[in-house]
Amino acid sequence: MDINLSNNVNFEVKSNVALAAAVTAYSRIHMLPFKMSGDVLYTDTDSIFTSKKLEDSLVGKELGLMKDELDGIVIKEAYFLGIKQYGYKYIDDNNNTIEKSVFAGVPRDTLTLKEIKSIFEGNQIKKQIPLRFYKSFKDLSIKIKSDLEMVLTRSNDKKLVNNHYIPMNIDNLNHDNLSLFNKLKNKILKLLKYYNITK
């Protein structure tokens, strides 16, 4: 298929948007039971953070199964601030503390857990970004800017109930804290049932 853009530029499209959309939609359908379980702390298109271990029959490397990215290691502390805004730490098999972070617009793992926590508490963090891509669907252009200073703040754009998102802090997750999660899960499920979101 050829597409003609402004300025008489022609290029051949070598991807099928409908196929990509179908795969993404199927992924969302497949993820729905996990998201509705009440044990999910954060989710994206194809991943979840959960407060309890998944059944072994659901985890594996085959298509359709969940992959345990940490191979059974439990996260010790995590902050989920919004869509693509989170950080966590865990202790690896060699007893090293490993910190991971995802924050839209910033290279992965460049924020410390201390910085993520500071943003969670409502503070702003300034970071130098070597390159940033800006795309425009209006004129189908991409601009690249370099040496930018970004101000990182907490985003509350993911709506849960009554258009209100509550950022979550998970600290020292263990079995003693699960009763709190079960209470929270039951309240959320009651709200969802009240608003006819579940069966």
C-alpha positions in Angstrom: 0.0 0.0 0.0 1.3 3.5 -0.9 0.4 6.5 1.1 0.8 10.0 -0.2 1.7 12.7 2.4 2.1 16.4 2.0 5.0 17.8 -0.1 4.4 15.0 -2.7 6.3 12.4 -0.6 5.3 8.8 -1.2 6.3 5.8 0.9 5.2 2.2 1.2 3.6 1.0 4.4 5.0 -2.3 5.5 2.8 -3.0 8.5 -0.8 -3.9 9.0 -2.5 -1.5 11.5 -5.6 -3.7 11.7 -3.5 -6.8 12.6 -1.6 -4.9 15.3 -4.9 -3.5 16.7 -6.4 -7.0 16.8 -3.4 -8.5 18.7 -3.5 -5.6 21.2 -7.2 -6.1 21.7 -6.8 -9.8 22.2 -4.1 -9.1 24.7 -6.4 -6.8 26.7 -9.1 -9.4 26.7 -6.6 -12.1 27.9 -5.4 -9.7 30.7 -8.9 -8.8 31.9 -9.3 -11.7 34.4 -6.0 -10.9 36.0 -6.9 -7.2 36.3 -10.3 -8.0 37.9 -8.9 -10.4 40.5 -8.4 -7.7 43.1 -4.8 -8.6 43.7 -3.3 -6.4 40.9 -1.5 -3.4 42.2 -0.5 -1.9 38.7 -1.1 -3.0 35.2 -0.1 -2.0 31.7 -1.1 -3.5 28.3 0.7 -6.7 28.8 2.0 -6.7 32.4 0.8 -6.8 36.0 2.2 -6.3 39.5 0.3 -8.4 41.9 0.2 -8.8 45.7 0.0 -12.6 45.6 1.7 -15.4 43.7 0.0 -16.5 40.5 -0.9 -20.2 40.1 1.9 -22.2 38.6 -0.4 -23.2 35.7 -0.6 -19.6 34.6 3.1 -18.9 34.5 5.5 -20.1 31.8 7.3 -19.2 28.6 4.7 -20.5 26.2 2.4 -18.2 24.3 -0.6 -17.2 26.5 1.1 -17.7 29.8 2.4 -15.0 32.1 6.2 -14.6 32.4 7.7 -14.0 35.9 10.2 -11.3 35.1 11.9 -11.7 38.6 11.9 -15.5 38.7 10.1 -15.7 42.0 11.8 -12.8 43.8 9.4 -10.7 45.8 9.5 -6.9 45.5 10.3 -5.3 48.8 9.1 -1.7 48.1 7.2 -0.1 45.2 5.6 3.2 44.3 2.9 3.3 41.6 2.2 6.9 40.6 0.2 6.7 37.4 0.4 5.3 33.9 4.1 4.4 33.1 5.2 6.1 36.4 6.5 3.6 38.9 9.6 2.4 40.7 10.4 -0.6 42.9 13.3 -2.5 44.6 14.1 -6.1 45.4 16.9 -8.2 46.7 18.5 -10.4 44.1 19.9 -13.9 44.6 23.4 -12.4 45.5 21.8 -10.3 48.2 22.2 -7.1 46.2 19.5 -4.4 46.3 18.2 -3.7 42.8 16.2 -0.7 42.0 14.0 -0.4 38.8 12.1 2.6 37.5 9.8 3.5 34.6 8.8 7.1 34.1 7.4 8.3 30.7 9.8 10.5 28.9 12.9 9.4 31.0 15.2 6.5 30.1 14.3 3.4 32.0 16.0 2.9 35.4 17.5 6.4 35.5 15.4 7.4 38.5 16.3 6.2 42.0 13.6 4.9 44.3 14.3 7.9 46.5 13.5 10.2 43.6 10.3 8.2 42.8 9.3 8.4 46.4 9.9 12.2 46.4 7.6 12.5 43.3 5.0 10.3 45.0 5.0 12.7 47.9 4.1 15.6 45.6 7.6 17.0 44.9 9.0 17.8 41.5 12.3 16.4 40.1 14.3 18.0 37.3 16.2 15.7 35.0 18.4 16.4 32.0 17.3 14.3 29.0 19.8 13.9 26.2 17.2 13.2 23.4 13.5 13.4 23.2 11.2 12.6 20.3 8.0 14.6 19.7 5.5 13.1 17.3 2.6 15.0 15.7 -0.4 13.2 14.3 -1.6 16.5 12.9 1.1 16.8 10.3 2.6 13.3 10.7 6.0 14.6 11.7 8.6 13.7 14.3 10.9 16.3 15.9 14.0 15.5 17.9 15.1 17.8 20.6 18.3 17.4 22.7 19.6 18.5 26.1 16.2 19.2 27.6 15.5 19.7 31.2 12.3 17.8 32.2 10.2 18.5 35.3 8.8 15.2 36.6 5.6 15.3 38.6 3.0 12.8 39.7 0.2 12.2 37.2 -3.3 11.4 38.3 -4.6 10.6 34.9 -5.6 7.0 35.4 -9.2 6.8 36.5 -10.3 4.0 38.8 -13.7 4.7 40.5 -15.7 7.9 40.1 -12.8 9.4 38.0 -10.4 9.4 40.9 -7.0 7.7 40.9 -5.2 7.1 44.2 -1.4 6.5 43.8 -0.3 3.5 45.9 2.8 2.8 48.0 3.6 -0.8 48.7 6.1 -1.1 51.5 7.6 -4.4 52.8 4.9 -6.6 51.1 4.5 -9.8 53.1 1.7 -12.0 54.4 1.0 -9.8 57.4 -0.1 -7.0 55.0 -2.4 -9.1 52.8 -5.3 -8.6 55.2 -5.2 -4.9 54.3 -5.2 -5.8 50.6 -8.1 -8.2 51.0 -10.1 -5.4 52.7 -9.2 -3.0 49.9 -10.0 -5.7 47.3 -13.5 -6.3 48.8 -14.3 -2.6 48.9 -13.3 -2.2 45.3 -15.3 -5.2 44.2 -18.3 -3.9 46.1 -18.0 -0.5 44.4 -17.6 -2.2 41.0 -20.7 -4.3 41.6 -22.6 -1.3 42.8 -21.8 0.5 39.5 -22.6 -2.7 37.6 -19.1 -3.0 36.2 -18.8 -6.7 37.2 -21.3 -9.6 36.8 
